[in-house]
Amino acid sequence: MKLLAIDSSNQVMSVAVLEDRKLIGEVTTNVKGNHSQRLMPAIETIMKEAGWKPTELDRIVVAKGPGSYTGLRIGVTIAKTLAWTLDKEIVGVSSLAVLAGNCEESPHYLVPLFDARRGNIYTGVYQWQAGKLVQIEPDTHISAEAWASYLTKFTGTIELIGEDRLLHVTTFEQQLADRVISAPLKDHLPKASVLGLLGRTKKPEDVHTLTPDYLKLAEAEENWRKEHPDRLEESYVEKI
């Protein structure tokens, strides 16, 4: 299986091509920039370096959130457009699962997180069991303080993953003391190679119904709904 993996769901942009379980090429950048201008050139470059034609692809795997609304829309739209025009399989994978997938050898509860501003985070709980990444708690949008308190119910070590952990680690340490640790430095950036491996065996999805998992309404839509409680079925926010 020849596979293209795309992650533009947050500041990090990562693209990879894999053949079965073999990584052929990968580019990952962690700079502030416009994914709409950089993502397609990155895809074209990695495909050219691999010597692959788009028609040779069997599957496209995309990180479907949570994360940046704009970044998610760019990545998912490009993935869906490629899958539809090339008539290829498409699979969406949680952006949080991609972070947890970095820590394959870890025996701990894996808690990937992205900052969601105002003391809130996007997060979940994962664990590697018998060589497979298992989701223990569903992805959610929650305050860091409430999440840290909730995690006290787990017996064992909580391993935080993601660069944004630095914004909230004190909150977790106050609740979990020495039971909270950070993943190794190499594991805090999402990698499209991990995304591709996680999406390799998933069941293909309908290209028309695959949508980003925002987990939270955009602030503009939240404000609109508050101002128009009698018109909640309507929204001016464009949906993919």
Phi, psi and chi 1 to 4 in degrees:
 res  aa     phi    psi   chi1   chi2   chi3   chi4
   1 MET       -  126.0  175.1 -173.1  -71.7      -
   2 LYS   -97.5  128.2  -70.3 -173.0  175.1 -179.5
   3 LEU  -134.0  138.5 -178.4  154.2      -      -
   4 LEU  -112.4  126.8  168.8   66.5      -      -
   5 ALA  -115.1  135.5      -      -      -      -
   6 ILE  -132.1  126.4  -58.4  168.0      -      -
   7 ASP  -134.6  110.0 -171.3  -13.1      -      -
   8 SER  -129.3   27.8   64.4      -      -      -
   9 SER   -76.1  -14.7   56.9      -      -      -
  10 ASN  -142.2 -162.5  -72.9  -83.5      -      -
  11 GLN   -59.9  -40.5  176.7  173.1  -62.2      -
  12 VAL   -66.4  134.5  172.1      -      -      -
  13 MET  -116.5  127.7 -174.8 -169.5   76.3      -
  14 SER  -139.9  134.3 -171.3      -      -      -
  15 VAL  -133.8  137.7  178.1      -      -      -
  16 ALA  -144.8  153.9      -      -      -      -
  17 VAL  -122.6  134.8  -73.8      -      -      -
  18 LEU  -131.4  149.5  -60.8   89.8      -      -
  19 GLU  -119.5  111.6 -172.7  162.6   10.5      -
  20 ASP    55.7 -120.8  -63.3  -38.6      -      -
  21 ARG   -98.6    6.2  -66.2 -176.3   58.7   84.9
  22 LYS   -94.3  125.7  180.0 -178.1  178.6 -179.0
  23 LEU   -77.7  123.7  174.3   63.2      -      -
  24 ILE   -93.7  -41.1  -55.5  -60.2      -      -
  25 GLY  -166.4  152.8      -      -      -      -
  26 GLU  -153.5  141.8  179.4  176.0   37.0      -
  27 VAL  -130.5  127.9   56.6      -      -      -
  28 THR  -133.4  125.7  -60.4      -      -      -
  29 THR  -124.7  147.1   59.4      -      -      -
  30 ASN  -128.0   62.6 -175.0   24.5      -      -
  31 VAL  -130.3  150.8  -64.1      -      -      -
  32 LYS   -72.1  124.9  -69.8 -176.0  178.3 -179.7
  33 GLY  -169.2  175.4      -      -      -      -
  34 ASN   -92.3  106.0 -168.4  -24.7      -      -
  35 HIS   -60.9  -29.2  -69.7  -22.4      -      -
  36 SER   -64.5  -26.0   65.2      -      -      -
  37 GLN   -94.4  -23.5  -64.2  176.7   -7.3      -
  38 ARG  -104.5  -24.4  -62.4  169.1   57.0 -120.9
  39 LEU   -70.1  -50.3 -176.5   54.5      -      -
  40 MET   -62.0  -43.3  -85.1  -54.0  -59.3      -
  41 PRO   -59.3  -36.4  -28.1   36.9      -      -
  42 ALA   -65.5  -40.9      -      -      -      -
  43 ILE   -64.1  -46.0  -67.2  171.9      -      -
  44 GLU   -61.3  -40.3  -68.9  171.7   -1.5      -
  45 THR   -66.6  -47.1  -62.9      -      -      -
  46 ILE   -67.0  -35.6 -157.9   77.6      -      -
  47 MET   -66.7  -41.3  -69.2  -74.4  -68.9      -
  48 LYS   -65.1  -42.3 -177.1  177.7 -179.8  179.5
  49 GLU   -66.1  -31.8  -69.8 -178.8   -9.6      -
  50 ALA   -77.1  -15.6      -      -      -      -
  51 GLY    76.6   24.8      -      -      -      -
  52 TRP  -103.0  143.5  -68.0    2.7      -      -
  53 LYS   -92.8  147.1  -63.3  178.5 -179.5  178.8
  54 PRO   -53.2  -35.2  -28.3   36.1      -      -
  55 THR   -67.4  -16.5   52.9      -      -      -
  56 GLU   -81.0  -15.2  -65.5 -179.6   73.9      -
  57 LEU   -64.8  146.4  -69.4  170.0      -      -
  58 ASP  -104.4  -30.5  -62.0  -61.2      -      -
  59 ARG  -151.9  148.3  171.5  173.3  -69.9 -162.3
  60 ILE  -120.7  129.1  -63.5  168.6      -      -
  61 VAL  -117.1  132.0 -178.6      -      -      -
  62 VAL  -130.2  141.5   63.2      -      -      -
  63 ALA   -75.3  120.8      -      -      -      -
  64 LYS  -105.7   15.3   64.1  177.0 -176.9  177.1
  65 GLY   107.2  172.1      -      -      -      -
  66 PRO   -78.4  173.4   32.0  -37.8      -      -
  67 GLY   158.2 -148.4      -      -      -      -
  68 SER   -69.5  129.7  158.0      -      -      -
  69 TYR   -58.8  -46.5  -64.7   96.8      -      -
  70 THR   -66.8  -46.8  -59.0      -      -      -
  71 GLY   -60.1  -41.3      -      -      -      -
  72 LEU   -63.1  -45.6  -79.3  170.0      -      -
  73 ARG   -63.0  -39.4  -73.9  176.6  174.0  142.1
  74 ILE   -63.6  -51.6  -68.7  168.1      -      -
  75 GLY   -63.4  -47.3      -      -      -      -
  76 VAL   -67.6  -39.3  171.4      -      -      -
  77 THR   -63.6  -44.4  -62.3      -      -      -
  78 ILE   -64.0  -44.1  -72.2  176.1      -      -
  79 ALA   -61.9  -44.0      -      -      -      -
  80 LYS   -66.9  -38.9  -69.5  177.1   64.0  168.9
  81 THR   -64.6  -44.0  -59.9      -      -      -
  82 LEU   -63.7  -45.4  -70.5  172.4      -      -
  83 ALA   -62.7  -41.0      -      -      -      -
  84 TRP   -71.2  -46.9 -176.7   71.1      -      -
  85 THR   -70.7  -30.7   55.9      -      -      -
  86 LEU   -93.9   -7.0  -63.0  170.2      -      -
  87 ASP    58.4   53.6 -168.3   24.8      -      -
  88 LYS  -116.6  159.9  -55.9  -60.8 -179.5 -178.8
  89 GLU   -66.5  150.5  -64.4  178.5   -8.6      -
  90 ILE  -135.8  143.6 -170.6  168.4      -      -
  91 VAL  -138.9  137.4  168.2      -      -      -
  92 GLY  -106.3  139.8      -      -      -      -
  93 VAL  -128.8  141.3  174.8      -      -      -
  94 SER   -56.6  133.1  161.7      -      -      -
  95 SER   -64.8  -30.3  -58.4      -      -      -
  96 LEU   -70.8  -36.9  -69.4  164.7      -      -
  97 ALA   -62.9  -33.2      -      -      -      -
  98 VAL   -62.1  -42.6  176.6      -      -      -
  99 LEU   -63.6  -47.2  -83.4 -179.6      -      -
 100 ALA   -61.6  -32.1      -      -      -      -
 101 GLY   -65.3  -18.0      -      -      -      -
 102 ASN   -65.0  -27.1  -74.5  -18.8      -      -
 103 CYS  -102.6   54.1  -56.4      -      -      -
 104 GLU   -61.6  -31.2 -170.5  170.0    0.2      -
 105 GLU   -90.9   -1.5  -59.5  -61.1  -37.2      -
 106 SER   -76.6  136.1  174.5      -      -      -
 107 PRO   -92.5    2.0   34.2  -35.0      -      -
 108 HIS   -92.3  171.8  -51.3  -53.2      -      -
 109 TYR   -73.5  124.4  -71.3  109.1      -      -
 110 LEU   -97.5  124.8  -57.2  173.0      -      -
 111 VAL  -122.3   89.1  178.0      -      -      -
 112 PRO   -75.6  150.5   28.5  -33.5      -      -
 113 LEU  -153.4  148.9   63.3   87.3      -      -
 114 PHE  -124.1  141.2  -61.2  119.3      -      -
 115 ASP   -67.8  138.2 -177.6   57.3      -      -
 116 ALA  -120.4   15.2      -      -      -      -
 117 ARG    72.4  157.7  -61.2 -169.1  -59.1  173.1
 118 ARG    56.4   37.4  -61.5  174.3 -178.8  169.6
 119 GLY    80.9    4.8      -      -      -      -
 120 ASN  -103.6  159.4  -62.5  -44.1      -      -
 121 ILE  -140.5  159.4   56.1  176.1      -      -
 122 TYR   -99.5  131.3  -62.4  113.9      -      -
 123 THR  -160.4  178.2 -171.8      -      -      -
 124 GLY  -172.2 -174.9      -      -      -      -
 125 VAL  -130.8  129.6  179.3      -      -      -
 126 TYR  -130.6  164.3  -67.4   80.0      -      -
 127 GLN  -156.5  140.9 -168.4  174.3   48.8      -
 128 TRP   -83.8  124.6  -78.5   95.5      -      -
 129 GLN  -132.9  118.8  -61.8  177.8    3.5      -
 130 ALA    52.2   43.1      -      -      -      -
 131 GLY    78.4    8.1      -      -      -      -
 132 LYS  -124.8  138.0 -178.3  178.5 -179.9 -178.9
 133 LEU   -79.0  120.6 -174.1   64.6      -      -
 134 VAL  -113.9  134.6  176.9      -      -      -
 135 GLN   -86.7  117.3 -171.8  169.3   34.0      -
 136 ILE   -88.8  -40.4  -54.2  -61.0      -      -
 137 GLU  -129.8  138.7  -66.4  -76.6  -12.5      -
 138 PRO   -65.2  153.4   23.3  -33.3      -      -
 139 ASP   -60.3  143.8  -64.3  -11.8      -      -
 140 THR  -152.4  162.4 -173.2      -      -      -
 141 HIS  -110.4  121.7  171.8  -92.0      -      -
 142 ILE  -157.9  160.5 -168.7  172.9      -      -
 143 SER   -71.4  145.8   74.7      -      -      -
 144 ALA   -60.2  -38.0      -      -      -      -
 145 GLU   -64.6  -45.2 -175.2  175.4    1.2      -
 146 ALA   -66.0  -37.6      -      -      -      -
 147 TRP   -67.8  -42.7 -171.7 -119.6      -      -
 148 ALA   -60.0  -41.2      -      -      -      -
 149 SER   -64.6  -41.7  177.0      -      -      -
 150 TYR   -63.1  -36.8 -179.3   78.0      -      -
 151 LEU   -69.7  -12.8  -67.7  176.4      -      -
 152 THR   -65.5  -16.2   59.8      -      -      -
 153 LYS   -73.5  -18.4   76.6  171.8 -168.6  174.6
 154 PHE   -81.7  139.2  -71.2   92.0      -      -
 155 THR   -98.1  117.2  -59.4      -      -      -
 156 GLY   131.6 -172.8      -      -      -      -
 157 THR   -88.1  137.3  -59.6      -      -      -
 158 ILE  -103.5  121.7  -58.0  -63.0      -      -
 159 GLU  -109.1  115.3 -174.3  168.7   -5.1      -
 160 LEU   -84.6  138.6  -57.4 -179.1      -      -
 161 ILE  -132.4  135.7  -44.6  164.7      -      -
 162 GLY   121.0  144.2      -      -      -      -
 163 GLU   -61.5  -30.2  -72.0 -158.8  -46.7      -
 164 ASP   -72.2   -6.3  -69.2  -14.8      -      -
 165 ARG   -59.4  -30.2   79.2 -161.8 -175.9  -75.7
 166 LEU   -62.4  -24.6  -63.3  173.0      -      -
 167 LEU   -77.4  -18.0  -58.4  172.9      -      -
 168 HIS  -130.2   -0.2  -55.3  -79.2      -      -
 169 VAL   -60.3  -34.6   65.3      -      -      -
 170 THR   -62.0  -39.1  -59.9      -      -      -
 171 THR   -61.2  -41.7  -60.5      -      -      -
 172 PHE   -70.1  -38.7  -73.8   92.3      -      -
 173 GLU   -65.9  -32.4  -70.8  173.9  -16.2      -
 174 GLN   -66.0  -32.7  -71.8  171.9  -14.1      -
 175 GLN   -91.3  -35.8  -64.9  -83.1    0.9      -
 176 LEU  -112.8   -6.3  -62.7  160.4      -      -
 177 ALA    52.2 -129.0      -      -      -      -
 178 ASP   -82.0    5.1   59.7   -3.2      -      -
 179 ARG   -83.4   -5.0  -70.5 -155.4  -60.8  117.6
 180 VAL  -108.1  133.0   62.1      -      -      -
 181 ILE  -132.8  166.9   63.4  171.7      -      -
 182 SER  -105.7  145.1  -70.2      -      -      -
 183 ALA   -64.9  161.0      -      -      -      -
 184 PRO   -56.4  152.4  -25.4   34.9      -      -
 185 LEU   -55.2  -34.8  -72.2  176.9      -      -
 186 LYS   -66.9  -13.5   65.8  180.0  179.5   61.0
 187 ASP  -103.4    5.5  -66.1  -28.9      -      -
 188 HIS   -90.3   -8.9  -67.6  -61.3      -      -
 189 LEU  -103.3  133.1  -66.0 -176.2      -      -
 190 PRO   -65.4  140.5   21.4  -30.8      -      -
 191 LYS  -125.4  133.8  -57.5  177.4 -175.6   69.9
 192 ALA   -65.7  -25.6      -      -      -      -
 193 SER   -63.2  -41.7   52.8      -      -      -
 194 VAL   -67.1  -42.7  174.6      -      -      -
 195 LEU   -55.1  -46.0  167.0   65.2      -      -
 196 GLY   -63.3  -41.1      -      -      -      -
 197 LEU   -65.8  -39.0  -70.1  172.0      -      -
 198 LEU   -67.9  -33.6  -68.3  176.7      -      -
 199 GLY   -89.4   -6.1      -      -      -      -
 200 ARG   -62.3  -38.5  177.2  177.0  166.9  -89.7
 201 THR  -105.8    3.4   57.2      -      -      -
 202 LYS   -74.6  155.0  -70.4 -168.8   65.9  175.8
 203 LYS   -70.2  133.4 -177.2  178.7  178.6 -179.7
 204 PRO   -58.6  149.5  -22.1   33.2      -      -
 205 GLU  -109.8  164.3  -59.0  179.9   47.6      -
 206 ASP   -73.3  124.2 -173.0  -58.5      -      -
 207 VAL   -62.0  -28.7   67.5      -      -      -
 208 HIS   -81.0  -26.7  -59.9  -66.4      -      -
 209 THR  -101.5   -8.8   58.8      -      -      -
 210 LEU   -65.7  124.2  173.9   63.3      -      -
 211 THR  -134.5  158.3   55.7      -      -      -
 212 PRO   -65.0  150.3  -20.6   32.6      -      -
 213 ASP   -98.2   93.0  -74.0  -20.4      -      -
 214 TYR   -75.3  -33.2  -63.4  115.6      -      -
 215 LEU    68.8  -16.7  -64.8 -172.9      -      -
 216 LYS  -150.4  140.1  176.4 -176.5  177.5  -66.0
 217 LEU   -67.3  149.0  -64.8  175.1      -      -
 218 ALA   -60.6  149.6      -      -      -      -
 219 GLU   -56.9  -39.4 -175.5  174.6   -3.6      -
 220 ALA   -61.6  -40.3      -      -      -      -
 221 GLU   -72.1  -36.9 -174.7  167.6    4.5      -
 222 GLU   -59.8  -44.7  -75.3 -173.9  -24.4      -
 223 ASN   -64.9  -40.1  -67.9  -23.2      -      -
 224 TRP   -62.2  -41.9 -176.2   88.3      -      -
 225 ARG   -66.5  -35.5  -69.2 -171.7  174.7 -145.1
 226 LYS   -65.7  -36.2  -70.4  177.1 -177.3  177.3
 227 GLU   -81.5  -17.8  -64.3  170.5    1.7      -
 228 HIS  -131.4   61.8  -55.8   83.6      -      -
 229 PRO   -63.0  -20.3   24.3  -35.0      -      -
 230 ASP   -88.1    0.9   57.1  -28.0      -      -
 231 ARG  -131.3   39.8  -62.2  172.0   61.8 -170.1
 232 LEU   -66.7  -17.1  -68.6 -178.6      -      -
 233 GLU   -78.2   -9.1   74.2  -79.0    1.5      -
 234 GLU  -106.0  155.9  -59.1  178.0   21.5      -
 235 SER  -159.1  137.2  172.1      -      -      -
 236 TYR   -90.6   -2.1   58.9   79.3      -      -
 237 VAL   -78.5  123.7  176.9      -      -      -
 238 GLU   -66.1  132.4 -179.2 -177.4   -3.7      -
 239 LYS  -104.7  145.6  -61.0  -66.8 -169.3  -65.4
 240 ILE   -80.7      -  -68.7  178.9      -      -
